[in-house]
Amino acid sequence: MFGSHLEEGIKTDADGLVGNKCNQNLWVYTADCMPIFFADKTTRNVATLHCGRKGLEKKIIRNLVKIFDNLGTSKDNLLVAIGPAISKEHYLVDKMTLKEFYRKAENKNITVNLTKAEKDFSFSDSNHFKEKKLNQLDLKRSAYRQLLNENIPSTNVDISNLCTYKLKNEFNSWRRSKTFSRQWNFICS
C-alpha cells in the first residue's frame, strides 16, 4: 500500500507500506517479526515491512522489490535494514512447520528427518530440542537469502543481531510473554 493513499490519523492494517512522496514517515509495529526497511538512495522512496514466517512464505520481500522496480529503482541503489526480531535460538518450530517453511519460502524440499537441513542450517543438537522435537528457524537468514535472490547487493543489507525474545528489558516478545505490547519502528523519506 502506498503511503500517499492513506488518510492522516487513520490506522491501516497492512504488512507493508511504500512511501512514494518526500517527507513521509512510515511506521510499523512488531514483536518477534522483523521490521524490514527499504530506501532508494537516489529517489528517496522508502518502504517498511512487517515480516515473519508467513510473510516470508508468501514472498512479501519479492513483492516489495517488484514495486521498487516499477518505481524505477536500481537494485544497486536499494538499501535494506532488517531490525530487531526473534533469533533462531528462540524461534522453535516442529518438523512439519519447518519443512513447509523451506518448501514455500526458499523453494527447497527437505526430508522429514531433516538430516540435510540440520547440516545446512545448523540446528542445535541439544537434548532440549530432541526431547521436544523442535527445530530452530532463522527468519533473518531466510529474509537475507530472499533479498540476495532478488539481486540486492549483500553490501546494501544490514541485519540487526538483537533478539526481541532474549532482551527482556528492551523489547516485547509474543513468544516469550504472550504480551500484546509491541515495538514501533519507522523510516522517513
C-alpha positions as CSV (number, residue, x, y, z in Angstrom):
1,M,0.0,0.0,0.0
2,F,1.3,3.5,-0.9
3,G,1.7,5.9,2.0
4,S,0.1,8.7,-0.1
5,H,-3.1,6.7,-0.3
6,L,-3.6,6.7,3.4
7,E,-5.7,9.2,5.3
8,E,-3.9,11.2,8.0
9,G,-4.7,9.9,11.5
10,I,-6.3,6.7,10.2
11,K,-4.8,3.3,11.3
12,T,-4.3,0.9,8.4
13,D,-3.7,-2.8,8.7
14,A,-1.1,-3.9,6.2
15,D,2.1,-5.9,6.2
16,G,3.9,-3.3,4.0
17,L,3.9,0.4,3.2
18,V,5.6,2.3,0.4
19,G,6.4,6.0,0.7
20,N,6.1,7.4,-2.7
21,K,6.3,11.1,-1.7
22,C,9.1,13.1,0.1
23,N,8.9,13.7,3.8
24,Q,6.7,10.7,4.6
25,N,7.1,8.7,7.8
26,L,6.2,5.1,7.6
27,W,5.6,3.2,10.9
28,V,5.2,-0.5,11.6
29,Y,4.9,-2.3,14.9
30,T,6.4,-5.7,15.6
31,A,7.1,-8.0,18.4
32,D,9.0,-11.1,17.2
33,C,8.6,-10.5,13.5
34,M,11.1,-8.5,11.6
35,P,10.7,-4.8,10.7
36,I,12.4,-4.6,7.3
37,F,13.2,-1.1,5.9
38,F,13.9,-0.3,2.3
39,A,15.3,3.0,0.9
40,D,16.2,4.1,-2.6
41,K,19.2,6.3,-2.1
42,T,18.6,8.1,-5.4
43,T,14.8,8.8,-5.4
44,R,14.5,8.7,-1.6
45,N,11.5,6.4,-1.9
46,V,11.1,4.3,1.3
47,A,9.2,1.3,2.4
48,T,8.7,-0.9,5.5
49,L,7.5,-4.4,6.0
50,H,6.2,-6.4,9.0
51,C,7.7,-9.8,8.1
52,G,7.6,-13.1,9.9
53,R,7.4,-16.7,8.9
54,K,4.1,-16.3,6.9
55,G,5.3,-13.2,5.1
56,L,8.5,-15.0,4.0
57,E,6.4,-17.9,2.8
58,K,4.2,-15.5,0.8
59,K,7.3,-13.9,-0.7
60,I,6.5,-10.4,0.7
61,I,10.0,-9.3,0.0
62,R,9.8,-10.2,-3.7
63,N,6.5,-8.3,-4.0
64,L,8.0,-5.2,-2.4
65,V,11.1,-5.3,-4.6
66,K,8.8,-5.5,-7.7
67,I,7.1,-2.3,-6.5
68,F,10.5,-0.6,-6.3
69,D,11.3,-2.0,-9.8
70,N,8.1,-0.4,-11.1
71,L,9.1,2.9,-9.5
72,G,12.4,2.8,-11.5
73,T,14.7,1.8,-8.6
74,S,18.0,0.3,-9.5
75,K,18.7,-2.6,-7.2
76,D,22.2,-1.2,-6.7
77,N,20.6,1.9,-5.1
78,L,18.2,-0.1,-2.8
79,L,19.4,-0.1,0.8
80,V,17.8,-2.6,3.2
81,A,17.8,-2.9,7.0
82,I,16.4,-5.8,9.0
83,G,15.6,-4.7,12.5
84,P,15.4,-6.5,15.9
85,A,13.4,-9.7,15.8
86,I,13.4,-13.1,17.4
87,S,16.6,-15.1,16.9
88,K,16.8,-18.7,15.7
89,E,17.8,-19.8,19.1
90,H,14.4,-18.8,20.4
91,Y,12.2,-19.4,17.4
92,L,11.5,-23.1,17.7
93,V,9.0,-25.0,15.4
94,D,8.0,-28.6,14.8
95,K,9.5,-30.5,11.8
96,M,6.4,-30.2,9.6
97,T,6.3,-26.4,10.0
98,L,10.0,-26.2,9.2
99,K,9.6,-28.4,6.2
100,E,6.7,-26.3,4.9
101,F,8.6,-23.1,5.5
102,Y,11.6,-24.2,3.5
103,R,9.3,-25.5,0.7
104,K,7.4,-22.2,0.4
105,A,10.0,-19.6,1.5
106,E,13.1,-21.0,-0.1
107,N,11.7,-23.3,-2.7
108,K,13.5,-26.2,-1.1
109,N,12.1,-29.6,-0.3
110,I,13.7,-31.1,2.7
111,T,13.3,-34.6,4.0
112,V,11.1,-35.2,7.0
113,N,14.0,-36.5,9.1
114,L,15.9,-33.2,8.3
115,T,19.4,-34.6,8.2
116,K,20.4,-32.4,5.2
117,A,18.6,-29.4,6.7
118,E,20.3,-29.9,10.0
119,K,23.7,-29.7,8.3
120,D,22.7,-26.8,6.1
121,F,21.0,-24.6,8.7
122,S,23.0,-25.5,11.9
123,F,20.1,-26.8,14.1
124,S,21.1,-27.4,17.7
125,D,21.7,-31.0,18.8
126,S,20.9,-30.2,22.5
127,N,18.7,-32.7,24.4
128,H,16.1,-29.9,24.9
129,F,15.4,-29.7,21.2
130,K,15.5,-33.5,20.7
131,E,13.0,-34.2,23.6
132,K,10.5,-31.6,22.3
133,K,11.3,-32.4,18.7
134,L,11.6,-28.7,17.9
135,N,13.9,-27.1,15.4
136,Q,15.4,-23.6,15.1
137,L,14.1,-21.4,12.3
138,D,16.3,-18.5,11.3
139,L,13.9,-15.8,9.9
140,K,16.6,-13.2,9.4
141,R,18.8,-15.6,7.4
142,S,15.8,-16.5,5.2
143,A,15.0,-12.9,4.7
144,Y,18.6,-12.2,3.7
145,R,18.5,-15.1,1.2
146,Q,15.4,-13.8,-0.3
147,L,17.0,-10.3,-0.7
148,L,20.0,-11.8,-2.4
149,N,17.7,-13.8,-4.7
150,E,16.2,-10.5,-5.8
151,N,19.7,-9.3,-6.7
152,I,20.0,-6.8,-3.9
153,P,23.8,-6.5,-3.3
154,S,24.9,-8.0,0.0
155,T,26.7,-4.8,0.8
156,N,23.4,-3.0,0.8
157,V,21.8,-5.1,3.5
158,D,22.2,-4.6,7.2
159,I,20.9,-7.1,9.7
160,S,20.4,-6.4,13.4
161,N,21.7,-9.1,15.8
162,L,19.3,-8.0,18.5
163,C,16.8,-10.7,19.7
164,T,13.4,-9.5,20.9
165,Y,12.9,-12.7,22.9
166,K,16.2,-12.6,24.7
167,L,16.4,-8.9,25.5
168,K,13.5,-8.7,28.1
169,N,14.1,-5.2,29.2
170,E,14.5,-3.7,25.7
171,F,11.8,-5.5,23.6
172,N,8.4,-7.0,23.7
173,S,8.1,-10.6,22.6
174,W,4.9,-12.6,22.0
175,R,6.7,-15.9,22.2
176,R,8.3,-15.0,25.5
177,S,5.4,-13.5,27.4
178,K,2.3,-13.5,25.2
179,T,2.1,-9.7,25.5
180,F,0.2,-7.6,23.1
181,S,2.7,-4.8,23.5
182,R,4.9,-4.1,20.5
183,Q,7.9,-2.1,19.3
184,W,7.2,0.8,17.0
185,N,9.6,1.1,14.1
186,F,9.8,3.8,11.4
187,I,11.6,5.1,8.4
188,C,11.5,8.6,6.9
189,S,11.9,9.7,3.3
